[in-house]
Amino acid sequence: MKAAKFIAISRASKEAQNSANLLKSLNRTFDMLMLFVSLKDLKNSYGDGNSAVKAYKLIKEIDFKSMIAKVEDPLKVKLI
């Protein structure tokens, strides 16, 4: 009789431990899900990852030929 009680208590204890482990796992999963949801709409402070494309377009659009020759002669500029 004592052995049967011990086995029943042991099984109940294992089931309780399994339930506790499952609950811990579900809590961790829920925490990770909430973290993902909170980070999903976070804006990257380093930009959108297209800086090289933007720089290339900017370089192509700039008229560098207009910057080659100076409009004024530095020797003829009036000093204040």
DSSP file with accessible surface (Angstrom, degrees, kcal/mol):
  #  RESIDUE AA STRUCTURE BP1 BP2  ACC     N-H-->O    O-->H-N    N-H-->O    O-->H-N    TCO  KAPPA ALPHA  PHI   PSI    X-CA   Y-CA   Z-CA
    1    1 A M     >        0   0  191      0, 0.0     4,-1.9     0, 0.0     5,-0.2   0.000 360.0 360.0 360.0 -42.4    0.0    0.0    0.0
    2    2 A K  H  >  +     0   0  186      1,-0.2     4,-2.3     2,-0.2     5,-0.1   0.875 360.0  52.9 -63.1 -38.1    2.8    2.4    0.8
    3    3 A A  H  > S+     0   0   67      2,-0.2     4,-2.5     1,-0.2    -1,-0.2   0.894 107.3  51.6 -65.0 -39.0    4.5    1.7   -2.5
    4    4 A A  H  > S+     0   0   62      2,-0.2     4,-2.4     1,-0.2    -1,-0.2   0.909 110.7  48.2 -65.3 -40.9    1.3    2.5   -4.4
    5    5 A K  H  X S+     0   0  144     -4,-1.9     4,-2.8     2,-0.2     5,-0.2   0.914 111.3  50.8 -63.5 -43.1    0.9    5.8   -2.6
    6    6 A F  H  X S+     0   0  142     -4,-2.3     4,-2.7     2,-0.2    -2,-0.2   0.922 111.2  47.8 -61.2 -43.2    4.5    6.7   -3.3
    7    7 A I  H  X S+     0   0   82     -4,-2.5     4,-2.7     2,-0.2     5,-0.2   0.922 112.5  49.0 -64.5 -42.4    4.0    5.9   -7.0
    8    8 A A  H  X S+     0   0   56     -4,-2.4     4,-2.3     2,-0.2    -2,-0.2   0.925 114.3  45.1 -63.9 -43.7    0.9    8.0   -7.1
    9    9 A I  H  X S+     0   0  117     -4,-2.8     4,-2.6     2,-0.2    -2,-0.2   0.911 112.7  51.9 -66.0 -39.9    2.6   10.9   -5.4
   10   10 A S  H  X S+     0   0   40     -4,-2.7     4,-2.4    -5,-0.2    -2,-0.2   0.918 111.0  46.9 -63.3 -43.0    5.6   10.5   -7.7
   11   11 A R  H  X S+     0   0  165     -4,-2.7     4,-2.5     2,-0.2    -1,-0.2   0.919 113.1  48.8 -64.6 -43.5    3.4   10.6  -10.8
   12   12 A A  H  X S+     0   0   54     -4,-2.3     4,-2.5    -5,-0.2    -2,-0.2   0.901 110.9  51.2 -63.0 -38.6    1.5   13.6   -9.5
   13   13 A S  H  X S+     0   0   74     -4,-2.6     4,-2.4     2,-0.2    -2,-0.2   0.915 110.5  48.1 -65.6 -41.8    4.8   15.3   -8.8
   14   14 A K  H  X S+     0   0  137     -4,-2.4     4,-2.8     2,-0.2    -2,-0.2   0.909 112.0  49.8 -65.4 -40.0    6.1   14.6  -12.3
   15   15 A E  H  X S+     0   0  127     -4,-2.5     4,-2.5     2,-0.2    -2,-0.2   0.912 111.3  49.0 -65.5 -40.1    2.9   15.9  -13.8
   16   16 A A  H  X S+     0   0   61     -4,-2.5     4,-2.5     2,-0.2    -2,-0.2   0.915 112.0  48.5 -64.8 -41.1    3.1   19.0  -11.7
   17   17 A Q  H  X S+     0   0  103     -4,-2.4     4,-2.6     2,-0.2    -2,-0.2   0.916 111.8  49.4 -65.3 -41.9    6.8   19.5  -12.7
   18   18 A N  H  X S+     0   0  105     -4,-2.8     4,-2.4     2,-0.2    -2,-0.2   0.905 111.6  49.2 -63.4 -40.4    5.9   19.0  -16.4
   19   19 A S  H  X S+     0   0   79     -4,-2.5     4,-2.5     2,-0.2    -2,-0.2   0.909 111.5  49.3 -64.4 -41.8    3.0   21.5  -16.1
   20   20 A A  H  X S+     0   0   39     -4,-2.5     4,-2.5     2,-0.2    -2,-0.2   0.917 111.6  48.7 -64.4 -42.2    5.4   24.0  -14.4
   21   21 A N  H  X S+     0   0   74     -4,-2.6     4,-2.4     2,-0.2    -2,-0.2   0.901 111.4  49.9 -64.3 -40.7    7.9   23.5  -17.2
   22   22 A L  H  X S+     0   0  106     -4,-2.4     4,-2.7     2,-0.2    -2,-0.2   0.927 110.7  49.8 -63.8 -42.0    5.3   24.0  -19.9
   23   23 A L  H  X S+     0   0  104     -4,-2.5     4,-2.5     2,-0.2    -2,-0.2   0.920 110.6  49.6 -63.2 -43.2    4.1   27.2  -18.2
   24   24 A K  H  X S+     0   0  109     -4,-2.5     4,-2.4     1,-0.2    -1,-0.2   0.923 111.8  49.0 -61.0 -42.8    7.6   28.5  -18.0
   25   25 A S  H  X S+     0   0   57     -4,-2.4     4,-2.5     1,-0.2    -2,-0.2   0.918 111.4  48.6 -63.8 -43.6    8.1   27.8  -21.7
   26   26 A L  H  X S+     0   0   96     -4,-2.7     4,-2.7     1,-0.2    -1,-0.2   0.898 110.4  52.0 -64.6 -38.1    4.9   29.4  -22.6
   27   27 A N  H  X S+     0   0   86     -4,-2.5     4,-2.6     2,-0.2    -2,-0.2   0.919 110.7  47.4 -64.2 -43.0    5.8   32.5  -20.6
   28   28 A R  H  X S+     0   0  164     -4,-2.4     4,-2.5     2,-0.2    -2,-0.2   0.916 112.5  49.9 -63.8 -42.0    9.2   32.8  -22.3
   29   29 A T  H  X S+     0   0   87     -4,-2.5     4,-2.4     2,-0.2    -2,-0.2   0.930 111.8  47.9 -62.5 -43.8    7.5   32.3  -25.7
   30   30 A F  H  X S+     0   0  119     -4,-2.7     4,-2.6     2,-0.2    -2,-0.2   0.915 110.9  51.3 -63.5 -42.6    4.9   35.0  -24.9
   31   31 A D  H  X S+     0   0  101     -4,-2.6     4,-2.3     2,-0.2    -2,-0.2   0.912 111.2  47.9 -61.0 -42.5    7.7   37.4  -23.6
   32   32 A M  H  X S+     0   0  123     -4,-2.5     4,-2.5     2,-0.2    -1,-0.2   0.897 111.3  50.9 -66.1 -38.6    9.7   36.9  -26.9
   33   33 A L  H  X S+     0   0   97     -4,-2.4     4,-2.5     2,-0.2    -2,-0.2   0.931 110.7  48.3 -64.1 -43.2    6.5   37.5  -28.9
   34   34 A M  H  X S+     0   0   92     -4,-2.6     4,-2.3     2,-0.2    -2,-0.2   0.889 111.0  51.2 -66.2 -37.3    5.8   40.7  -27.0
   35   35 A L  H  X S+     0   0   86     -4,-2.3     4,-2.0     2,-0.2    -2,-0.2   0.937 110.5  49.0 -64.3 -43.7    9.4   41.8  -27.5
   36   36 A F  H  X S+     0   0  132     -4,-2.5     4,-1.5     1,-0.2    -2,-0.2   0.928 111.2  49.5 -61.4 -43.9    9.1   41.1  -31.3
   37   37 A V  H  X S+     0   0   68     -4,-2.5     4,-0.6     1,-0.2    -1,-0.2   0.915 112.1  48.1 -63.4 -39.6    5.9   43.1  -31.5
   38   38 A S  H  < S+     0   0   78     -4,-2.3    -1,-0.2     1,-0.2    -2,-0.2   0.820 115.7  43.8 -72.7 -28.7    7.4   46.0  -29.6
   39   39 A L  H >< S+     0   0   89     -4,-2.0     3,-1.2    -5,-0.2    -1,-0.2   0.653  93.6  82.7 -88.6 -13.8   10.5   46.1  -31.8
   40   40 A K  H 3< S+     0   0  128     -4,-1.5    -1,-0.2     1,-0.3    -2,-0.2   0.885  98.6  36.4 -60.2 -40.8    8.6   45.6  -35.1
   41   41 A D  T 3< S+     0   0  138     -4,-0.6    -1,-0.3    -3,-0.2     2,-0.2   0.352  87.8 123.0 -96.4   6.0    7.8   49.3  -35.5
   42   42 A L    <   -     0   0  125     -3,-1.2     2,-0.4     1,-0.1    -3,-0.0  -0.508  60.5-130.9 -71.6 131.2   11.0   50.6  -34.1
   43   43 A K        -     0   0  186     -2,-0.2     2,-0.4     1,-0.1    -2,-0.1  -0.699  20.2-116.9 -86.4 134.8   12.9   52.9  -36.6
   44   44 A N    >   -     0   0   97     -2,-0.4     3,-1.4     1,-0.2    -1,-0.1  -0.533  14.4-149.5 -70.7 125.3   16.5   52.2  -37.2
   45   45 A S  T 3  S+     0   0  109     -2,-0.4    -1,-0.2     1,-0.3     3,-0.1   0.667  94.6  60.9 -72.3 -13.0   18.6   55.1  -36.0
   46   46 A Y  T 3  S-     0   0  209      1,-0.3     3,-0.3     2,-0.0    -1,-0.3   0.303 114.9-105.6 -95.7   7.7   21.2   54.3  -38.7
   47   47 A G    <   -     0   0   36     -3,-1.4    -1,-0.3     1,-0.2    -3,-0.1  -0.517  44.3 -57.9 102.8-168.8   18.8   54.8  -41.6
   48   48 A D  S    S-     0   0   97     -2,-0.2    -1,-0.2    -3,-0.1    -3,-0.0   0.368  70.8-105.1 -99.6   3.0   17.0   52.5  -43.9
   49   49 A G  S    S+     0   0   68     -3,-0.3     3,-0.2     1,-0.0     4,-0.1   0.545  98.2  99.3  89.0   5.2   20.1   50.7  -45.4
   50   50 A N     >  +     0   0   85      1,-0.1     4,-2.2     2,-0.1     5,-0.2   0.032  38.2 116.9-111.0  26.2   19.9   52.5  -48.7
   51   51 A S  H  > S+     0   0   91      1,-0.2     4,-2.7     2,-0.2     5,-0.2   0.868  74.0  54.0 -66.1 -34.8   22.6   55.1  -48.1
   52   52 A A  H  > S+     0   0   77     -3,-0.2     4,-2.4     2,-0.2    -1,-0.2   0.921 110.3  47.0 -65.5 -40.7   24.9   53.9  -50.8
   53   53 A V  H  > S+     0   0   77      2,-0.2     4,-2.4     1,-0.2    -2,-0.2   0.927 113.5  48.4 -65.9 -43.1   22.1   54.2  -53.4
   54   54 A K  H  X S+     0   0  120     -4,-2.2     4,-2.3     1,-0.2    -2,-0.2   0.906 111.8  49.2 -64.4 -42.2   21.2   57.6  -52.2
   55   55 A A  H  X S+     0   0   48     -4,-2.7     4,-2.6     2,-0.2     5,-0.2   0.914 110.4  51.1 -64.0 -41.6   24.8   58.8  -52.3
   56   56 A Y  H  X S+     0   0  145     -4,-2.4     4,-2.3     2,-0.2    -2,-0.2   0.935 111.1  47.5 -61.3 -45.9   25.3   57.4  -55.8
   57   57 A K  H  X S+     0   0  125     -4,-2.4     4,-1.8     1,-0.2    -1,-0.2   0.909 112.0  50.6 -62.8 -40.8   22.1   59.3  -57.0
   58   58 A L  H  X S+     0   0  100     -4,-2.3     4,-1.6     2,-0.2    -2,-0.2   0.930 110.6  48.5 -63.7 -43.7   23.3   62.5  -55.3
   59   59 A I  H  < S+     0   0   99     -4,-2.6    -1,-0.2     1,-0.2    -2,-0.2   0.901 111.8  50.1 -64.6 -38.5   26.8   62.2  -57.0
   60   60 A K  H  < S+     0   0  140     -4,-2.3    -1,-0.2    -5,-0.2    -2,-0.2   0.832 111.6  48.5 -69.3 -30.4   25.2   61.6  -60.4
   61   61 A E  H  < S+     0   0  151     -4,-1.8     2,-0.2    -5,-0.2    -1,-0.2   0.740  89.2  96.1 -82.7 -24.0   22.9   64.6  -60.0
   62   62 A I  S  < S-     0   0   60     -4,-1.6     2,-1.2    -5,-0.1     3,-0.1  -0.498  72.5-136.2 -72.9 135.0   25.5   67.1  -58.9
   63   63 A D    >   +     0   0   97     -2,-0.2     3,-0.6     1,-0.2     4,-0.3  -0.725  28.6 173.5 -91.3  92.3   26.9   69.3  -61.7
   64   64 A F  G >   +     0   0  107     -2,-1.2     3,-1.2     1,-0.2     4,-0.4   0.772  69.9  69.1 -74.1 -23.8   30.6   69.2  -60.9
   65   65 A K  G >> S+     0   0  174      1,-0.3     3,-1.0     2,-0.2     4,-0.6   0.849  93.9  57.2 -63.9 -32.3   31.6   71.0  -64.1
   66   66 A S  G <4 S+     0   0   77     -3,-0.6    -1,-0.3     1,-0.2    -2,-0.2   0.688 104.8  53.4 -71.5 -14.2   30.0   74.2  -62.8
   67   67 A M  G <4 S+     0   0  123     -3,-1.2    -1,-0.2    -4,-0.3    -2,-0.2   0.507  89.2  79.2 -96.6  -5.9   32.3   74.0  -59.7
   68   68 A I  T <4 S+     0   0  138     -3,-1.0     2,-0.3    -4,-0.4    -2,-0.1   0.958  88.5  52.2 -69.6 -52.5   35.6   73.7  -61.6
   69   69 A A  S  < S-     0   0   75     -4,-0.6     2,-0.3     1,-0.0    -1,-0.0  -0.686  82.2-129.7 -91.0 138.2   36.1   77.4  -62.5
   70   70 A K        -     0   0  176     -2,-0.3    -3,-0.1     1,-0.1    -2,-0.0  -0.645   6.9-147.8 -83.0 143.6   35.9   80.1  -59.9
   71   71 A V  S    S+     0   0  153     -2,-0.3     2,-0.3     2,-0.0    -1,-0.1   0.862  78.8  45.1 -80.0 -34.9   33.7   83.0  -60.7
   72   72 A E  S    S-     0   0  137      2,-0.0     5,-0.1     3,-0.0    -2,-0.0  -0.784  81.7-119.6-114.2 153.4   35.7   85.6  -58.9
   73   73 A D    >   -     0   0   73     -2,-0.3     3,-1.5     1,-0.1     4,-0.5  -0.791  17.7-147.0 -87.9 119.2   39.4   86.4  -58.8
   74   74 A P  G >  S+     0   0   87      0, 0.0     3,-0.5     0, 0.0    -1,-0.1   0.776  97.4  57.9 -61.7 -22.2   40.6   86.0  -55.2
   75   75 A L  G 3  S+     0   0  159      1,-0.2    -2,-0.0    -3,-0.0    -3,-0.0   0.710 107.0  47.3 -79.4 -18.2   43.2   88.8  -55.8
   76   76 A K  G <  S+     0   0  172     -3,-1.5     2,-0.3     2,-0.1    -1,-0.2   0.373  82.0 117.0-104.0   6.2   40.5   91.3  -56.8
   77   77 A V    <   -     0   0   64     -3,-0.5     2,-0.3    -4,-0.5    -5,-0.0  -0.561  69.3-121.0 -75.8 133.4   38.2   90.6  -53.9
   78   78 A K        -     0   0  196     -2,-0.3     2,-0.3     1,-0.0    -1,-0.1  -0.573  23.6-139.0 -76.4 132.0   37.7   93.7  -51.7
   79   79 A L              0   0  163     -2,-0.3    -1,-0.0     1,-0.1     0, 0.0  -0.673 360.0 360.0 -88.6 147.3   38.7   93.1  -48.1
   80   80 A I              0   0  220     -2,-0.3    -1,-0.1     0, 0.0     0, 0.0  -0.477 360.0 360.0 -82.3 360.0   36.6   94.5  -45.3
